[in-house]
Amino acid sequence: MKILKYITFGLVILNIPSIALSAFGGGIGSLLSYVTILFLAIYYFLEKKTRPNWWLIIISILFFMIGGLQFIGLTSGFIYDTIKYFIYLISAYELVKNTSIAEFNIFLLLGALTIPLEALLFTSEYGRYAGFYINANVAGFICITGYATTYGLKNITAKLIGQFLFTLAGLLTFSRTFIVIWLLINVISLKISIKNIRIFGLGFLIIGTLFFIDEVVGLNNPRFDQLKAIVNNEGVDTEEINEDSRADTWAMFYDKILDSPIIGNGYGSFSGKEGHGLGVHNSYLMVLGEAGILPFILFVSYIGYLFVMSIFYFNKKPNLIMQTIALSLFLLANHNFFTFYYVSFAAMWIQYQIELAKNDNDVYEAEEEDSLATA
C-alpha cells in the first residue's frame, strides 16, 4: 500500500500527467492522467473508508450541475471532466488523511527542485521558470505552499534547508504573488518566535544565489533586471513591473457576471475551455461566472472556514494559516481549482489537519472533565 500511496501521491503533487503531455504529447499525457485516476481509485478501495469530504462534494455537485446547464461544447468532454473530478475528490481525500506534514513537505520540495534545475539546464528567453508545473505562477504556488509547511516541521535542519530551497525556487518563478505571500508569511512567523526574523537574512543569501545563477546561465528576466537595477541604484521601469495586472484581466469578465449572476454562463466560460479564449485567472470569479451565486457563496464560505479555523488553531499548527493564506491568495490569480489536482489537494489537506486539531482538542477537554470529576 505504501508503494501505491507514494506513486499516486507523486503523480498528483509532481504534476506528472501534465508535464508528460507537454513533453511527449497527448497520448502519453492522457494515459498518465487515466493512470492517476485509476491508482487513486485502487488506493481508495484498498484503504479503510472514512467520512467523505462533504464540503467539497456539495460545492462540486452544484458547480458542475449548474455550470453544465449552459455548457457549450462536446458533452463527452464535460462528462469526462466531471466523472474524473469526482473520482479524484472522493479517493484523494483518503490519501489526504494518510499524508503527514513531512511527506507533504518532501513531495512539494521534489516538485520545487525541478524549477532551479530548469533554470540551470534549460535557460529560456522567457526568463521565468516553472519546472514540472509548466506555468510559473502555478510553480510559485507549489513553492509557497511547501515553504508554509516548513513551519510545521519539528526538525530544525530540515526546516531551514526547506526554507532556503523553497524560497530560491519560488524566486526563480519571478511570481509577484509568491513574493507578496512569502513576505506576509514571514511577518506572521514573528508571532511564533522573534528568532524567525533570521529568515530575512536568509533572503539576502538567496538573492545572492540568484545573482550567481544569473552570472552562470543568464536568467534573462525583465523582473530580475529590475531587481538588479534597484541593487545598482539605477532607474526602474514601473510600467514593466506592473505589466500584466490580474485586475485588468478580471475587469474583462465583470459584464458577463452581471449578465447572469444566478446560474452563471456555463462550464468553461470563465476558464478558457472549449474555445472560450482567455480565462479569468481568479477561481472565485470563475465559480461565480460559470455556475452562479450559490456555488460561489459556498466556495467562499469553505475558504472562509479554513481561514477562521486555521487562525483558531494557530498555536497548535501555525503552518495551517500560512498555507491557507497561500491557497486563498493564489486562487485570486488562478482559475483551476477543479482541474489542477494539487491545488484542491492542498485545500483538503488543510481541512483535514483542522479536523485532527479539533479532535485533539475534544480529547483534551474530555480528559480535563474526567480529571475534574475524579477530583
Residue pairs with C-beta under 8 A, 6 or more apart in sequence:
1 43
1 46
1 47
4 39
4 42
4 43
4 46
5 43
5 95
5 98
7 39
8 36
8 39
8 40
8 43
8 95
9 95
9 99
9 103
9 107
10 16
10 107
10 110
11 17
11 32
11 35
11 36
11 39
12 36
12 40
12 92
12 95
12 341
12 342
12 345
13 104
13 107
13 108
13 110
13 111
13 342
13 345
14 107
14 110
14 111
14 114
14 132
15 111
15 132
15 133
15 134
15 342
16 32
16 36
16 132
17 29
17 30
17 32
17 33
17 35
17 36
18 29
18 132
18 133
18 134
19 132
19 133
19 134
20 28
20 29
20 31
20 32
21 28
21 29
21 30
21 32
21 33
22 29
22 134
33 84
36 341
37 84
37 87
37 88
37 91
40 87
40 88
40 91
40 92
40 95
41 87
41 91
43 91
43 94
43 95
44 90
44 91
44 94
47 94
47 98
49 94
50 94
50 97
52 90
52 93
53 89
53 90
53 93
53 348
53 351
55 302
55 305
55 351
56 89
56 302
56 344
56 347
56 348
57 86
57 89
57 90
58 298
59 295
59 298
59 299
59 302
60 85
60 86
60 89
60 338
62 291
62 294
62 295
62 298
63 287
63 290
63 291
63 295
63 299
63 338
64 81
64 82
64 85
64 267
64 291
66 263
66 264
66 291
66 292
66 294
66 295
67 264
67 266
67 267
67 268
67 290
67 291
67 295
68 78
68 82
68 266
68 267
69 263
69 266
70 260
70 263
70 264
70 265
70 266
70 267
70 269
71 78
71 266
71 267
71 268
71 274
72 266
72 268
72 269
72 274
73 268
73 273
73 274
73 275
74 274
77 274
78 267
78 268
81 267
81 339
85 338
85 339
88 341
88 344
89 344
92 341
92 344
92 345
92 348
93 348
93 352
95 345
96 345
96 348
96 349
96 352
97 352
99 349
101 149
101 152
101 153
101 319
101 353
102 153
102 158
104 149
104 349
105 146
105 149
105 150
105 152
105 153
105 158
105 162
108 142
108 143
108 145
108 146
108 149
108 166
109 146
109 162
109 165
109 166
111 131
111 132
111 133
111 142
111 146
112 131
112 139
112 142
112 143
112 146
112 165
112 166
112 169
112 170
113 131
113 165
113 169
114 131
114 132
114 133
115 129
115 130
115 131
115 133
115 139
115 143
115 169
115 170
115 172
115 173
116 129
116 168
116 169
116 172
116 213
117 131
118 129
118 130
118 131
119 129
119 172
119 213
119 217
119 219
120 213
120 216
120 217
123 217
123 218
123 219
123 220
124 220
125 220
126 220
127 174
127 219
127 220
127 221
127 222
127 223
127 224
128 136
128 172
128 173
128 174
128 175
128 221
129 136
129 139
129 172
129 173
129 174
130 136
130 138
130 139
130 173
131 139
131 169
133 139
133 142
136 173
136 174
136 175
137 173
137 175
137 177
137 330
137 333
137 334
138 334
138 336
138 340
139 169
139 170
139 173
139 175
140 170
140 173
140 175
140 177
140 178
140 330
141 177
141 178
141 326
141 327
141 330
141 334
141 343
142 342
143 166
143 167
143 169
143 170
143 173
143 178
144 166
144 170
144 177
144 178
144 181
144 182
144 185
144 326
144 330
145 323
145 326
145 327
145 346
146 162
146 166
147 162
147 163
147 166
147 167
147 170
147 182
147 185
147 326
148 185
148 319
148 322
148 323
148 325
148 326
149 162
149 319
149 323
150 158
150 159
150 162
150 163
150 166
150 319
151 159
151 185
151 189
151 192
151 318
151 319
151 322
152 317
152 318
152 319
152 320
153 159
153 162
160 202
163 199
163 202
164 202
164 205
164 206
167 182
167 202
167 203
167 206
168 206
168 209
168 210
170 178
170 179
170 182
171 178
171 179
171 206
171 207
171 210
172 210
172 213
172 219
174 221
174 223
174 224
176 223
177 329
177 330
177 332
177 333
180 329
181 325
181 326
181 329
181 330
184 325
185 322
185 325
185 326
186 196
186 199
186 200
188 318
188 321
188 322
188 325
189 196
189 199
189 318
189 322
190 196
190 197
191 314
191 318
192 318
207 227
210 219
210 224
211 228
213 219
214 224
214 228
222 240
223 240
223 241
226 236
226 237
226 240
226 241
228 234
229 235
229 236
230 236
246 281
246 282
246 332
246 333
249 278
249 280
249 281
249 282
250 280
250 281
250 282
250 285
252 278
252 280
253 270
253 280
253 285
253 289
256 265
256 269
256 270
256 289
257 285
257 288
257 289
259 265
260 292
261 288
261 292
261 293
262 292
262 293
263 291
263 292
264 288
264 289
264 290
264 291
264 292
265 289
265 290
266 290
267 273
267 290
267 291
268 274
268 276
268 290
269 276
269 289
269 290
270 276
270 279
270 280
270 285
270 286
270 289
270 290
270 335
271 279
271 280
271 286
271 290
271 335
271 336
271 339
272 278
272 279
272 335
279 286
279 335
280 286
280 289
280 335
281 333
281 334
281 335
282 331
282 332
282 333
282 334
282 335
283 299
283 331
283 332
283 334
283 335
283 336
283 337
284 296
284 299
284 300
284 331
284 332
285 335
286 335
286 337
287 295
287 296
287 299
287 337
288 295
288 296
302 347
303 324
303 327
303 328
303 331
303 347
306 320
306 324
306 327
306 328
306 347
306 350
306 351
306 354
307 321
307 324
307 328
309 320
309 354
309 357
309 358
310 317
310 320
310 321
310 323
310 324
310 350
310 354
311 321
313 320
313 354
313 357
313 361
314 320
314 321
316 357
316 360
317 353
317 357
320 350
320 353
320 354
320 357
323 346
323 349
323 350
324 350
326 346
327 343
327 346
327 347
327 350
330 343
331 337
331 343
334 340
334 343
336 343
337 343
337 344
337 347
338 344
